[in-house]
Amino acid sequence: QVPFFLNTGDVIRVDTRTGEYLERV
């Protein structure tokens, strides 16, 4: 799962325990 506001192909960090968006990398 990725935040809906990110475009496909964006490289991000997501806390896999909570699914919360952390930052773009």
N, CA, C and O of each residue as an XYZ file, in Angstrom:
100
protein
N       0.840     -1.199      0.000
C       0.000      0.000      0.000
C       0.871      1.243      0.000
O       1.872      1.310      0.713
N       0.489      2.219     -0.797
C       1.188      3.499     -0.810
C       0.166      4.605     -0.657
O      -0.995      4.429     -1.027
N       0.575      5.740     -0.121
C      -0.349      6.866      0.010
C      -0.898      7.253     -1.358
O      -0.161      7.264     -2.343
N      -2.171      7.565     -1.421
C      -2.845      7.801     -2.690
C      -2.317      9.030     -3.412
O      -2.470      9.152     -4.628
N      -1.696      9.944     -2.670
C      -1.251     11.199     -3.264
C       0.112     11.076     -3.935
O       0.621     12.044     -4.500
N       0.702      9.882     -3.872
C       1.980      9.676     -4.534
C       1.755      9.089     -5.915
O       0.835      8.301     -6.134
N       2.614      9.489     -6.839
C       2.526      8.959     -8.187
C       3.181      7.593     -8.244
O       4.109      7.307     -7.489
N       2.694      6.755     -9.142
C       3.311      5.455     -9.343
C       4.751      5.661     -9.777
O       5.025      6.455    -10.678
N       5.669      4.953     -9.145
C       7.069      5.071     -9.492
C       7.841      5.950     -8.531
O       9.072      5.938     -8.536
N       7.130      6.724     -7.695
C       7.824      7.499     -6.674
C       8.468      6.551     -5.673
O       7.877      5.540     -5.292
N       9.659      6.878     -5.258
C      10.349      6.063     -4.265
C      10.109      6.694     -2.912
O      10.433      7.860     -2.690
N       9.537      5.910     -2.003
C       9.154      6.449     -0.703
C       9.590      5.517      0.401
O       9.969      4.373      0.151
N       9.535      6.011      1.628
C       9.702      5.161      2.805
C       8.368      5.109      3.522
O       7.745      6.140      3.776
N       7.931      3.897      3.846
C       6.686      3.723      4.575
C       6.939      2.830      5.775
O       7.584      1.788      5.661
N       6.430      3.242      6.921
C       6.525      2.398      8.113
C       5.627      1.195      7.886
O       4.402      1.323      7.872
N       6.228      0.032      7.709
C       5.449     -1.151      7.351
C       4.603     -1.664      8.504
O       3.704     -2.480      8.301
N       4.884     -1.194      9.704
C       4.095     -1.642     10.854
C       2.763     -0.902     10.920
O       1.748     -1.460     11.337
N       2.783      0.361     10.502
C       1.577      1.171     10.616
C       1.025      1.548      9.251
O      -0.139      1.932      9.130
N       1.865      1.437      8.219
C       1.448      1.832      6.892
C       1.513      3.335      6.697
O       1.038      3.856      5.688
N       2.104      4.036      7.664
C       2.162      5.488      7.560
C       3.282      5.921      6.621
O       4.375      5.354      6.612
N       2.973      6.935      5.840
C       3.946      7.530      4.941
C       4.995      8.257      5.757
O       4.657      9.005      6.675
N       6.262      8.048      5.437
C       7.342      8.689      6.184
C       7.970      9.816      5.372
O       8.009     10.957      5.832
N       8.463      9.513      4.168
C       9.134     10.542      3.392
C       9.385     10.040      1.988
O       9.368      8.835      1.737
N       9.619     10.968      1.072
C      10.137     10.591     -0.238
C      11.622     10.371     -0.089
O      12.269     11.024      0.730
N      12.164      9.470     -0.861
C      13.593      9.184     -0.781
C      14.286      9.792     -1.994
O      15.503      9.673     -2.134
